[in-house]
Amino acid sequence: MLVSLSIRNIVLIEKLDLKFDRGLGVLTGETGAGKSILLDSLGFALGNRGDARLLRPGAEQASVTAGFDVASGHPAWAILREQDMDAEDSFLILRRVLAADGRSRAYVNDQPASAGLLRRLADSLMEIQGQFDQRGLMDPATHRSLLDAYGKAGNKAAKVAQLWQDWRATLTAREAAAKRLEEAQRDEAFLRHAVEELDNLDPQPGEEAVLTEKRNRLMHREKLIEGINAAGQELSDEERGAAAALARSQRALARIAETAGDALNPATEAVERALLECEEAQAQLNAFASDVELEADSLEAVEDRYFALQDMARKHHCAPDELAGLRDDLAARLGAIDGGEAELTALAEQAAKARRDYLAAGEALSAARQKTARKLDKAVAAELPPLKLERAVFRSRIERLEEADWSARGLDRIAFEVATNPGSAPGPLGKIASGGELARFLLALKVVLASINPERSLVFDEVDSGVGGATAHAVGERLERLAGDRQVLVVTHSPQVAARGAQHWQVHKEPAGKQIATRVHHLGEGDRREEIARMLSGAEITDEARAAADRLIGTA
């Protein structure tokens, strides 16, 4: 809900601060007093285009600030969270600043923002009818969702959207499988040859490292044997070897064991362990020497295997250790040729079922929309005669789309159309109805759709244009009804409408030095009576006009 509007240096307004409340608020004043300036200022704060012509003469910059009281679950907060902006407060401030060169800056809760973000927020907060024709009910893109909301078809619409996504997912999977099969078939000869070569080679993970070590060992065989023999000699020489020395040490300790008691046990055990380790080392050296002797003639075979792996890796532009994985990948691609057709068939069946499910849900949603459209058309038709549109026709047009145009929103194209003259073909709201007729059509629609988006404020610009008497009374009654659970602001020249306002502002011009300024006054009961009397009688306010104003206010 709009709670405040502050305007600085916009056209004829130097400084203006307004407070708003829930219910019906009316703005009245003579033609040319500046009511349109207020709407232009509000529109500027909500992201509409602004240029230097809005700037008050002599001012260096202008600004408009609109404050909104916004409930915690309102869509505006989700929009801010999408932009990583603070969305924790219950108050939302949209501010726009205009420089003399026509450039503007936008802020949301004092955080820099784009005009586009202001417009997104504004669409969730307010709807201005009669001034900004391409938004709100004037935008056919909103008609489908409005019809679904009016018919309480949200669950059906959500189901259609989900089934659409499921169908598209199966089609995407089928396209991917078909592409894989096509690529596999194109490369079949290469794949079969490559897999056969790799199968014959049979590369193993880590094999290159094993072959490198073995090749290095065989290339230095003589040096290894010489080192092994030297090490063995140091261990096993009967005179100077480590084993002989440890055996002598063991015997010497045994001779004094009884004399030393348990004190020498740790030393004796250590010598025994060392002797055992020495013997183990001799056994390992002997085994290694035996292996080296047996490998004497295998260097050529090892090198053949080593270079075969290197050649195959270069051929496939990979590391030797990647050959085993490559063989599995190529074999899988080759296997896709045999299993690909079966996979395609299965995916085609899934896609066909997903299409049937989506179509069934879409048909059910379309049937619900047709039923809702008849209900909506009948309800709007009942609102038209009192609004002096008794010869007009409203129609919710539902067209079946071609399959190529089906979407997550269903099978239908939906648009609200009107015909203002008997026998004429209905057409789009904005192209068929005149300004005054259009405003009353939109009012009738809004009254019927009152349960949708009650948290969004409504602004009507001269919805009573060109009507009076009973028709103006009907317009006022519907505006008051519409404002029962929301905020409605209306710019009006009709005393019948003004009399129903819960809040009333008068817009007028007065001298301000060498310039003319637009002023806005919030009217109390007495001033309100005088303003409605002026609207009834003109420049000279008579007692009869005051009495008529009292009757209008009392009736309202």
C-alpha positions as CSV (number, residue, x, y, z in Angstrom):
1,M,0.0,0.0,0.0
2,L,1.2,3.5,-0.9
3,V,1.6,5.4,2.3
4,S,3.6,8.5,1.3
5,L,4.6,10.5,-1.7
6,S,7.2,13.3,-1.6
7,I,7.8,15.5,-4.7
8,R,10.5,18.0,-5.1
9,N,10.8,20.4,-8.1
10,I,8.6,18.6,-10.5
11,V,7.0,21.0,-13.1
12,L,4.8,23.3,-11.0
13,I,5.4,21.5,-7.7
14,E,8.3,22.9,-5.6
15,K,7.7,20.8,-2.5
16,L,4.9,18.4,-1.7
17,D,4.4,15.7,0.9
18,L,1.3,13.5,0.9
19,K,0.2,10.7,3.2
20,F,-2.2,7.9,2.1
21,D,-4.3,5.3,3.8
22,R,-6.2,2.2,2.8
23,G,-9.6,2.6,1.1
24,L,-10.8,5.0,-1.5
25,G,-8.8,8.2,-1.9
26,V,-10.0,10.9,-4.4
27,L,-8.1,13.8,-6.0
28,T,-10.2,16.7,-7.3
29,G,-9.5,20.1,-8.8
30,E,-10.1,22.4,-11.7
31,T,-8.9,21.2,-15.1
32,G,-5.3,22.2,-15.5
33,A,-4.7,22.4,-11.7
34,G,-2.0,19.8,-11.8
35,K,-3.6,16.5,-11.1
36,S,-1.8,14.9,-14.0
37,I,1.5,16.2,-12.6
38,L,0.8,14.1,-9.5
39,L,0.3,11.0,-11.6
40,D,3.4,11.8,-13.7
41,S,5.4,12.2,-10.5
42,L,4.2,8.9,-9.2
43,G,4.9,7.2,-12.5
44,F,8.4,8.6,-12.5
45,A,9.0,7.2,-9.0
46,L,7.7,3.8,-10.3
47,G,10.2,3.6,-13.1
48,N,8.5,5.4,-16.0
49,R,10.6,7.4,-18.4
50,G,11.4,10.9,-17.3
51,D,13.1,13.8,-19.1
52,A,14.3,17.3,-18.4
53,R,10.8,18.7,-19.1
54,L,9.7,17.4,-15.7
55,L,12.2,19.7,-13.9
56,R,10.7,22.8,-12.3
57,P,12.1,26.0,-14.0
58,G,15.2,27.2,-12.1
59,A,15.8,23.9,-10.2
60,E,19.0,22.0,-10.6
61,Q,17.4,18.6,-9.8
62,A,14.1,17.0,-9.0
63,S,13.2,14.0,-7.0
64,V,10.1,11.8,-6.2
65,T,10.0,9.4,-3.3
66,A,7.2,6.8,-2.9
67,G,6.9,4.9,0.4
68,F,5.0,1.6,0.6
69,D,3.9,-0.5,3.6
70,V,4.5,-4.0,2.3
71,A,3.5,-7.3,4.0
72,S,6.3,-9.9,4.6
73,G,5.1,-12.4,2.0
74,H,4.6,-9.8,-0.8
75,P,6.2,-10.6,-4.2
76,A,8.3,-7.4,-4.0
77,W,10.6,-8.9,-1.4
78,A,11.3,-11.9,-3.6
79,I,12.2,-9.5,-6.4
80,L,14.7,-7.7,-4.1
81,R,16.2,-11.0,-2.9
82,E,16.8,-12.0,-6.6
83,Q,18.9,-8.8,-6.8
84,D,20.8,-9.5,-3.6
85,M,19.3,-6.4,-2.0
86,D,18.1,-6.0,1.6
87,A,14.6,-7.4,2.0
88,E,14.0,-7.6,5.7
89,D,12.0,-4.5,6.5
90,S,8.2,-4.0,6.2
91,F,8.7,-0.6,4.5
92,L,9.8,-0.1,0.9
93,I,11.0,3.2,-0.4
94,L,11.3,3.9,-4.2
95,R,13.2,7.1,-5.0
96,R,14.1,8.7,-8.3
97,V,16.3,11.7,-8.9
98,L,16.3,13.7,-12.1
99,A,19.2,16.0,-13.2
100,A,19.0,19.0,-15.4
101,D,20.5,17.1,-18.3
102,G,17.6,14.6,-18.2
103,R,19.5,11.8,-16.6
104,S,18.0,10.0,-13.7
105,R,19.2,7.8,-10.8
106,A,17.0,5.3,-9.0
107,Y,17.1,4.0,-5.4
108,V,15.3,1.2,-3.5
109,N,15.6,1.7,0.3
110,D,18.5,4.0,-0.4
111,Q,20.3,1.3,-2.4
112,P,21.2,2.2,-6.0
113,A,18.9,0.4,-8.5
114,S,17.9,0.5,-12.1
115,A,14.7,2.0,-13.5
116,G,13.9,-1.5,-14.7
117,L,13.9,-2.8,-11.2
118,L,11.6,0.0,-10.1
119,R,9.2,-1.0,-12.8
120,R,9.3,-4.7,-11.7
121,L,8.6,-3.6,-8.1
122,A,5.9,-1.2,-9.2
123,D,4.1,-3.9,-11.1
124,S,3.8,-5.9,-7.9
125,L,2.8,-2.8,-5.8
126,M,0.5,-0.7,-7.9
127,E,-1.6,-0.7,-11.1
128,I,-2.3,2.7,-12.8
129,Q,-5.2,2.5,-15.2
130,G,-5.9,5.1,-17.8
131,Q,-2.5,6.8,-17.7
132,F,0.1,4.1,-18.7
133,D,-1.8,2.1,-21.3
134,Q,0.6,-0.7,-21.9
135,R,0.6,-2.1,-18.4
136,G,-1.8,-3.9,-16.0
137,L,-5.0,-5.0,-17.7
138,M,-3.9,-3.4,-20.9
139,D,-1.1,-5.9,-21.4
140,P,-2.5,-9.1,-23.1
141,A,0.3,-11.0,-21.5
142,T,-1.4,-10.7,-18.2
143,H,-4.8,-12.0,-19.3
144,R,-4.0,-15.7,-19.1
145,S,-2.8,-15.5,-15.5
146,L,-5.8,-13.3,-14.5
147,L,-8.3,-15.7,-16.0
148,D,-6.6,-18.7,-14.3
149,A,-6.6,-16.8,-11.0
150,Y,-10.2,-15.8,-11.4
151,G,-11.1,-19.5,-12.0
152,K,-8.9,-20.7,-9.2
153,A,-7.1,-22.9,-11.7
154,G,-3.6,-22.4,-10.1
155,N,-3.2,-26.1,-9.4
156,K,-4.2,-27.1,-12.9
157,A,-1.8,-24.5,-14.4
158,A,1.0,-25.7,-12.1
159,K,0.5,-29.3,-13.2
160,V,0.6,-28.3,-16.9
161,A,3.8,-26.4,-16.3
162,Q,5.4,-29.4,-14.6
163,L,4.3,-31.8,-17.3
164,W,5.6,-29.5,-19.9
165,Q,9.0,-29.5,-18.3
166,D,8.9,-33.3,-18.0
167,W,8.0,-33.6,-21.7
168,R,10.8,-31.2,-22.8
169,A,13.3,-33.2,-20.6
170,T,12.5,-36.5,-22.4
171,L,12.8,-34.8,-25.8
172,T,16.2,-33.4,-24.8
173,A,17.3,-36.8,-23.6
174,R,16.1,-38.4,-26.9
175,E,17.9,-35.8,-28.9
176,A,21.2,-36.4,-27.0
177,A,20.9,-40.1,-27.5
178,A,20.2,-39.7,-31.2
179,K,23.3,-37.5,-31.5
180,R,25.5,-40.0,-29.6
181,L,24.2,-42.8,-31.9
182,E,24.8,-40.8,-35.0
183,E,28.4,-40.0,-33.9
184,A,29.0,-43.6,-33.0
185,Q,27.7,-44.9,-36.4
186,R,29.8,-42.3,-38.2
187,D,33.0,-43.4,-36.4
188,E,32.1,-47.1,-36.3
189,A,35.1,-48.3,-38.4
190,F,37.6,-46.3,-36.4
191,L,36.1,-47.5,-33.1
192,R,36.2,-51.1,-34.0
193,H,39.8,-50.9,-35.2
194,A,40.9,-48.9,-32.1
195,V,39.1,-51.2,-29.7
196,E,40.7,-54.2,-31.4
197,E,44.2,-52.7,-31.1
198,L,43.7,-51.8,-27.5
199,D,42.3,-55.2,-26.7
200,N,45.3,-56.8,-28.3
201,L,47.7,-54.5,-26.4
202,D,45.6,-54.9,-23.2
203,P,47.1,-51.9,-21.3
204,Q,46.8,-51.9,-17.5
205,P,46.6,-49.0,-15.1
206,G,50.0,-48.2,-13.7
207,E,51.8,-50.4,-16.2
208,E,54.1,-47.7,-17.5
209,A,55.6,-47.1,-14.1
210,V,56.2,-50.9,-13.6
211,L,57.9,-51.2,-17.0
212,T,60.0,-48.1,-16.5
213,E,61.3,-49.5,-13.2
214,K,62.0,-53.0,-14.7
215,R,63.6,-51.5,-17.8
216,N,65.9,-49.4,-15.7
217,R,66.8,-52.4,-13.6
218,L,67.7,-54.5,-16.6
219,M,69.7,-51.8,-18.3
220,H,71.9,-51.6,-15.2
221,R,72.0,-55.4,-14.5
222,E,75.8,-55.8,-14.2
223,K,76.1,-52.9,-11.8
224,L,73.2,-54.3,-9.7
225,I,74.8,-57.8,-9.5
226,E,78.1,-56.3,-8.5
227,G,76.5,-54.3,-5.7
228,I,74.5,-57.3,-4.5
229,N,77.6,-59.4,-4.4
230,A,79.5,-56.8,-2.4
231,A,76.6,-56.4,0.0
232,G,76.3,-60.1,0.4
233,Q,80.0,-60.4,1.1
234,E,79.8,-57.8,3.8
235,L,77.1,-59.8,5.5
236,S,78.3,-63.4,5.0
237,D,82.1,-63.3,5.1
238,E,83.2,-65.8,7.6
239,E,86.0,-63.6,9.0
240,R,84.8,-60.0,8.6
241,G,81.1,-60.4,7.7
242,A,78.3,-58.8,9.8
243,A,76.7,-62.2,10.4
244,A,79.9,-63.8,11.8
245,A,80.6,-60.7,14.0
246,L,77.0,-60.9,15.4
247,A,77.4,-64.7,16.0
248,R,80.7,-64.1,18.0
249,S,79.0,-61.4,20.0
250,Q,76.1,-63.7,20.8
251,R,78.5,-66.4,22.0
252,A,80.4,-63.9,24.2
253,L,77.2,-62.8,25.8
254,A,76.1,-66.3,26.4
255,R,79.3,-67.0,28.4
256,I,78.6,-64.3,30.9
257,A,74.8,-64.6,31.0
258,E,74.7,-66.4,34.3
259,T,77.1,-63.9,36.0
260,A,75.2,-60.8,34.7
261,G,71.7,-62.2,35.6
262,D,68.9,-60.4,33.8
263,A,70.8,-57.2,33.3
264,L,72.2,-58.3,29.9
265,N,68.9,-59.7,28.6
266,P,68.0,-56.6,26.5
267,A,71.4,-56.6,24.9
268,T,71.3,-60.3,24.2
269,E,67.8,-60.0,22.6
270,A,68.9,-57.1,20.5
271,V,71.9,-59.1,19.1
272,E,69.6,-62.0,18.4
273,R,67.2,-59.7,16.4
274,A,70.1,-58.2,14.5
275,L,71.4,-61.6,13.6
276,L,67.9,-62.6,12.4
277,E,67.6,-59.4,10.3
278,C,71.1,-60.0,8.9
279,E,70.0,-63.5,7.8
280,E,66.8,-62.0,6.3
281,A,68.8,-59.4,4.4
282,Q,71.0,-62.2,3.0
283,A,67.9,-64.1,1.9
284,Q,66.5,-61.0,0.2
285,L,69.8,-60.2,-1.6
286,N,70.0,-63.8,-2.8
287,A,66.4,-63.7,-4.1
288,F,67.0,-60.4,-5.9
289,A,70.2,-61.7,-7.4
290,S,68.3,-64.8,-8.6
291,D,65.6,-62.6,-10.2
292,V,68.2,-60.5,-12.0
293,E,69.8,-63.6,-13.3
294,L,66.5,-64.9,-14.6
295,E,65.7,-61.5,-16.3
296,A,68.9,-61.6,-18.2
297,D,67.2,-62.2,-21.5
298,S,64.0,-60.1,-21.0
299,L,65.3,-56.5,-21.6
300,E,64.2,-56.7,-25.2
301,A,60.7,-57.9,-24.3
302,V,60.3,-55.2,-21.7
303,E,61.4,-52.5,-24.1
304,D,59.1,-53.8,-26.8
305,R,56.2,-53.6,-24.4
306,Y,57.3,-50.2,-23.0
307,F,57.6,-48.6,-26.5
308,A,54.3,-50.3,-27.7
309,L,52.5,-48.4,-24.9
310,Q,54.3,-45.2,-25.7
311,D,53.4,-45.5,-29.4
312,M,49.7,-46.2,-28.7
313,A,49.5,-43.3,-26.2
314,R,50.9,-40.9,-28.9
315,K,48.4,-42.3,-31.4
316,H,45.5,-41.4,-29.2
317,H,47.0,-38.2,-27.8
318,C,46.9,-39.4,-24.2
319,A,49.2,-40.6,-21.4
320,P,50.0,-44.4,-21.3
321,D,48.1,-44.8,-18.0
322,E,45.0,-43.4,-19.7
323,L,44.9,-46.1,-22.4
324,A,42.9,-48.6,-20.2
325,G,40.2,-46.0,-19.6
326,L,40.2,-44.9,-23.2
327,R,39.6,-48.5,-24.3
328,D,36.5,-48.7,-22.0
329,D,35.2,-45.4,-23.4
330,L,35.6,-46.4,-27.0
331,A,34.1,-49.8,-26.2
332,A,31.1,-48.0,-24.6
333,R,30.7,-45.9,-27.7
334,L,30.9,-49.0,-29.9
335,G,28.3,-50.7,-27.6
336,A,26.0,-47.7,-28.1
337,I,25.7,-48.6,-31.7
338,D,24.1,-51.9,-30.8
339,G,22.1,-50.6,-27.8
340,G,21.5,-47.1,-29.2
341,E,18.4,-48.1,-31.3
342,A,16.8,-49.7,-28.3
343,E,17.6,-46.7,-26.1
344,L,16.1,-44.4,-28.8
345,T,13.0,-46.5,-28.9
346,A,12.6,-46.4,-25.2
347,L,13.1,-42.6,-25.0
348,A,10.7,-42.1,-27.9
349,E,8.0,-44.0,-25.9
350,Q,8.7,-41.9,-22.8
351,A,8.5,-38.7,-24.9
352,A,5.2,-39.9,-26.4
353,K,3.8,-40.7,-22.9
354,A,5.0,-37.3,-21.6
355,R,3.3,-35.6,-24.5
356,R,0.0,-37.5,-23.8
357,D,0.2,-36.6,-20.1
358,Y,0.9,-32.9,-20.9
359,L,-1.9,-32.8,-23.5
360,A,-4.4,-34.3,-21.2
361,A,-3.6,-31.8,-18.5
362,G,-3.6,-29.0,-21.0
363,E,-7.0,-30.0,-22.3
364,A,-8.4,-30.1,-18.7
365,L,-6.9,-26.6,-18.1
366,S,-8.4,-25.4,-21.4
367,A,-11.8,-26.7,-20.5
368,A,-11.6,-25.0,-17.1
369,R,-10.6,-21.8,-18.9
370,Q,-13.5,-21.9,-21.2
371,K,-15.9,-22.3,-18.3
372,T,-14.2,-19.5,-16.4
373,A,-14.3,-17.3,-19.5
374,R,-18.1,-17.7,-19.7
375,K,-18.4,-16.8,-16.0
376,L,-16.1,-13.8,-16.3
377,D,-17.9,-12.5,-19.5
378,K,-21.2,-12.8,-17.8
379,A,-20.0,-11.0,-14.6
380,V,-18.4,-8.2,-16.6
381,A,-21.6,-7.9,-18.8
382,A,-23.6,-7.3,-15.6
383,E,-21.3,-4.4,-14.7
384,L,-21.5,-2.6,-18.0
385,P,-25.1,-1.2,-18.2
386,P,-24.8,0.9,-15.0
387,L,-21.5,2.3,-16.4
388,K,-23.3,3.6,-19.6
389,L,-21.8,0.7,-21.6
390,E,-25.1,-1.2,-22.1
391,R,-24.4,-1.6,-25.8
392,A,-20.9,-2.8,-25.3
393,V,-19.7,-6.4,-25.3
394,F,-16.8,-7.9,-23.3
395,R,-15.3,-11.2,-24.4
396,S,-12.5,-13.4,-23.1
397,R,-11.1,-14.8,-26.3
398,I,-9.5,-18.2,-26.1
399,E,-7.7,-19.6,-29.1
400,R,-6.1,-23.1,-29.5
401,L,-2.4,-22.7,-30.3
402,E,-0.5,-24.8,-32.9
403,E,1.6,-27.5,-31.3
404,A,4.8,-25.5,-32.1
405,D,3.4,-22.7,-29.8
406,W,2.4,-24.9,-26.9
407,S,4.3,-23.9,-23.7
408,A,4.4,-24.3,-19.9
409,R,1.4,-22.0,-19.9
410,G,-0.8,-24.4,-21.8
411,L,-2.4,-24.8,-25.1
412,D,-4.3,-21.5,-25.3
413,R,-3.8,-17.9,-26.4
414,I,-6.0,-15.7,-24.2
415,A,-7.0,-12.0,-24.6
416,F,-9.7,-9.8,-23.3
417,E,-11.6,-8.1,-26.1
418,V,-14.4,-5.5,-26.3
419,A,-16.9,-4.3,-28.9
420,T,-18.5,-0.9,-28.2
421,N,-21.0,-0.9,-31.0
422,P,-23.6,-3.5,-31.9
423,G,-22.5,-5.7,-34.8
424,S,-18.8,-4.7,-34.7
425,A,-16.2,-7.3,-34.2
426,P,-14.5,-7.4,-30.8
427,G,-10.9,-6.3,-30.6
428,P,-8.2,-5.5,-28.1
429,L,-9.1,-3.2,-25.2
430,G,-6.8,-0.4,-26.0
431,K,-7.6,-0.3,-29.8
432,I,-11.4,-0.5,-29.6
433,A,-12.5,1.5,-26.6
434,S,-12.2,5.3,-26.4
435,G,-10.5,6.9,-23.4
436,G,-13.6,7.2,-21.2
437,E,-15.0,3.9,-22.3
438,L,-11.7,2.2,-21.7
439,A,-11.5,3.5,-18.1
440,R,-15.0,2.2,-17.4
441,F,-14.3,-1.2,-19.0
442,L,-11.2,-1.5,-16.8
443,L,-13.2,-0.5,-13.7
444,A,-15.8,-3.2,-14.5
445,L,-13.0,-5.7,-15.0
446,K,-11.3,-4.7,-11.8
447,V,-14.6,-5.0,-9.8
448,V,-15.1,-8.5,-11.1
449,L,-11.5,-9.5,-10.5
450,A,-11.4,-7.8,-7.1
451,S,-10.2,-10.9,-5.3
452,I,-7.0,-11.1,-7.4
453,N,-4.0,-9.3,-6.0
454,P,-5.8,-7.4,-3.2
455,E,-2.4,-6.3,-1.9
456,R,-1.8,-4.2,-5.1
457,S,-3.0,-0.6,-5.0
458,L,-5.1,0.7,-7.9
459,V,-5.0,4.2,-9.4
460,F,-7.7,5.3,-11.9
461,D,-7.2,8.5,-13.9
462,E,-10.5,10.1,-14.7
463,V,-12.5,6.9,-14.8
464,D,-15.7,9.0,-14.8
465,S,-14.7,11.0,-17.9
466,G,-17.7,12.0,-20.0
467,V,-20.4,10.6,-17.6
468,G,-22.6,12.1,-14.9
469,G,-25.7,11.5,-13.0
470,A,-26.6,7.8,-12.5
471,T,-23.6,6.6,-14.4
472,A,-21.2,8.7,-12.2
473,H,-23.1,7.3,-9.2
474,A,-22.5,3.8,-10.5
475,V,-18.8,4.5,-11.0
476,G,-18.4,5.8,-7.5
477,E,-20.3,2.9,-6.0
478,R,-18.0,0.4,-7.8
479,L,-14.9,2.3,-6.8
480,E,-16.0,2.3,-3.2
481,R,-16.8,-1.5,-3.4
482,L,-13.4,-2.1,-5.0
483,A,-11.7,-0.2,-2.2
484,G,-13.3,-2.4,0.4
485,D,-10.1,-4.6,0.9
486,R,-7.5,-2.5,-0.8
487,Q,-6.2,1.0,-1.6
488,V,-7.8,2.7,-4.5
489,L,-6.8,6.2,-5.7
490,V,-8.9,8.1,-8.3
491,V,-8.5,11.4,-10.1
492,T,-12.1,12.6,-10.7
493,H,-14.2,15.5,-11.8
494,S,-17.4,13.8,-10.6
495,P,-19.0,14.9,-7.3
496,Q,-20.7,11.6,-7.1
497,V,-17.4,9.8,-7.0
498,A,-15.7,12.4,-4.8
499,A,-18.4,12.1,-2.2
500,R,-17.5,8.4,-1.6
501,G,-13.8,9.0,-0.8
502,A,-12.5,8.0,2.6
503,Q,-9.7,10.5,1.9
504,H,-10.0,13.6,-0.2
505,W,-7.3,15.9,-1.7
506,Q,-7.9,19.1,-3.6
507,V,-5.4,20.1,-6.3
508,H,-5.2,23.8,-7.3
509,K,-2.8,26.4,-8.5
510,E,-1.7,29.6,-6.7
511,P,0.9,32.3,-7.2
512,A,4.4,31.6,-5.8
513,G,6.5,34.7,-6.3
514,K,7.0,35.2,-10.0
515,Q,5.8,31.6,-10.8
516,I,2.6,29.6,-10.5
517,A,2.7,26.6,-8.1
518,T,0.5,23.5,-7.8
519,R,-0.7,22.9,-4.2
520,V,-2.4,19.9,-2.8
521,H,-4.6,20.1,0.4
522,H,-6.0,17.3,2.4
523,L,-9.6,18.2,3.0
524,G,-11.5,17.8,6.3
525,E,-15.3,17.4,6.4
526,G,-16.1,21.1,6.0
527,D,-13.6,21.8,3.2
528,R,-14.7,18.6,1.5
529,R,-18.3,19.8,1.5
530,E,-17.2,23.0,-0.1
531,E,-15.2,21.2,-2.8
532,I,-18.0,18.9,-3.7
533,A,-20.4,21.9,-3.8
534,R,-17.9,23.6,-6.2
535,M,-17.9,20.6,-8.4
536,L,-21.7,20.7,-8.5
537,S,-22.2,24.4,-9.1
538,G,-19.0,25.8,-10.6
539,A,-17.3,29.0,-9.6
540,E,-20.1,30.3,-7.5
541,I,-21.0,28.0,-4.6
542,T,-24.7,28.2,-3.7
543,D,-26.6,27.0,-0.7
544,E,-28.4,24.6,-3.0
545,A,-25.0,23.2,-4.1
546,R,-24.0,22.8,-0.4
547,A,-27.2,21.0,0.3
548,A,-26.7,18.7,-2.7
549,A,-23.2,18.0,-1.5
550,D,-24.5,17.1,1.9
551,R,-27.0,14.7,0.3
552,L,-24.2,13.1,-1.8
553,I,-21.9,12.7,1.2
554,G,-24.7,11.3,3.3
555,T,-25.8,8.8,0.7
556,A,-22.2,7.7,0.3
